[in-house]
């Protein structure tokens, strides 16, 4: 699959994940007001699990054959998850505490900032245990 088509699939999953994350954050922020960083971390974990399932079955589905689901989930969390966690929490602190943006607006910006790095990590093989074939990466698979 070419890079543009794959990027389209990635972004479709990303939009669904963004809705899930912002919805979760809105609910959590009402339950525990004033703890936006903790609420952001919980909403992010729910979204990571949501996105992982969709990416395994839709975006990167041909990469499942050689890897265990648990191994893929661990790699996904260690790559996309870490980028999202560190990026989201750092940007949330700056945008909410520093720039005084509303929590949901700040989180939306943080999600968008992390998305390009996360696509690149997924494209390079975080959803497979064996190393990517360099020719596949060059072709945009």
C-alpha positions in Angstrom: 0.0 0.0 0.0 1.4 3.4 -0.9 2.2 6.0 1.8 -0.7 8.3 1.0 -3.3 5.6 1.3 -1.7 4.3 4.5 -1.6 7.9 5.9 -5.3 8.2 5.1 -6.1 5.0 7.0 -3.9 6.2 9.9 -5.7 9.5 10.0 -9.1 7.9 10.0 -8.2 5.9 13.0 -6.6 9.0 14.5 -9.8 11.0 14.1 -11.8 8.2 15.8 -9.1 8.2 18.6 -9.2 11.9 18.9 -12.9 11.8 19.5 -12.4 9.0 22.0 -9.7 10.9 23.8 -11.4 14.3 23.9 -14.7 12.6 25.0 -12.9 10.6 27.8 -11.0 13.7 28.9 -14.2 15.8 29.0 -15.9 13.2 31.3 -12.8 12.7 33.4 -12.2 16.4 33.8 -15.8 16.7 35.2 -15.3 13.8 37.6 -11.9 15.1 38.9 -11.8 18.8 38.1 -8.5 20.5 38.5 -6.5 17.3 37.7 -6.2 17.8 34.0 -2.8 16.0 33.7 -4.0 12.8 35.4 -7.3 12.9 33.4 -5.2 13.4 30.2 -3.0 10.4 31.0 -6.1 8.1 31.7 -7.9 9.4 28.5 -4.7 8.9 26.5 -4.3 5.2 27.7 -7.9 4.5 26.8 -7.2 6.0 23.4 -4.0 4.1 22.9 -5.8 0.8 23.4 -8.6 2.0 21.0 -6.1 3.0 18.4 -4.0 -0.1 18.8 -6.9 -2.4 18.0 -7.9 -0.3 15.0 -4.3 -0.1 13.6 -3.7 -3.8 14.0 -7.0 -4.7 12.2 -7.1 -1.9 9.7 -4.1 0.4 9.2 -1.2 -2.1 9.5 -3.1 -5.4 9.3 -0.7 -7.2 7.0 2.0 -6.9 9.6 0.3 -9.2 12.1 1.4 -12.5 10.7 4.8 -12.7 12.4 4.1 -10.9 15.7 2.2 -11.8 18.8 -0.6 -9.4 19.8 0.9 -8.8 23.2 4.3 -8.0 21.6 2.7 -5.6 19.2 0.8 -3.9 22.0 4.0 -3.5 24.0 5.9 -2.0 21.0 3.0 0.3 20.3 3.0 1.5 23.9 6.7 1.9 23.9 6.7 4.0 20.7 3.5 5.7 19.9 2.4 5.5 23.6 5.5 7.2 24.9 5.5 9.9 22.2 1.8 10.6 23.0 2.2 10.5 26.8 5.3 12.7 26.9 4.1 15.0 24.2 0.5 15.3 25.5 1.5 15.9 29.1 4.3 18.4 28.3 2.1 20.3 25.9 -0.9 20.2 28.2 1.2 21.8 31.0 2.4 24.5 28.7 -0.9 25.2 27.0 -3.2 25.0 30.0 -1.0 26.3 32.8 1.1 28.7 30.7 -1.1 29.8 27.8 -4.4 29.4 29.8 -6.1 27.5 27.0 -9.1 25.4 27.9 -8.2 21.7 28.6 -10.0 20.2 25.6 -8.5 22.8 23.1 -5.0 22.2 24.6 -5.4 18.4 24.3 -6.6 18.7 20.7 -3.4 20.7 19.8 -1.3 18.2 21.7 -2.9 15.3 19.7 -2.2 16.9 16.4 1.4 17.7 17.3 2.1 14.1 18.2 0.4 12.6 15.1 3.2 13.0 12.5 5.8 11.4 14.8 3.4 8.5 15.6 2.7 7.9 11.9 6.4 7.7 11.2 6.9 5.2 14.1 4.0 3.0 12.9 5.4 3.1 9.4 8.8 2.0 10.6 7.3 -1.1 12.2 6.2 -0.6 15.8 3.3 -3.0 15.1 5.6 -5.9 14.2 8.2 -7.7 16.2 10.5 -8.5 13.4 12.4 -5.7 11.7 10.7 -4.1 8.7 12.0 -5.0 5.3 13.9 -1.9 4.2 12.4 -2.2 0.7 8.8 -2.1 2.2 9.7 1.0 4.1 11.1 2.7 0.9 7.9 1.8 -1.0 5.8 3.2 1.8 4.4 0.0 3.1 
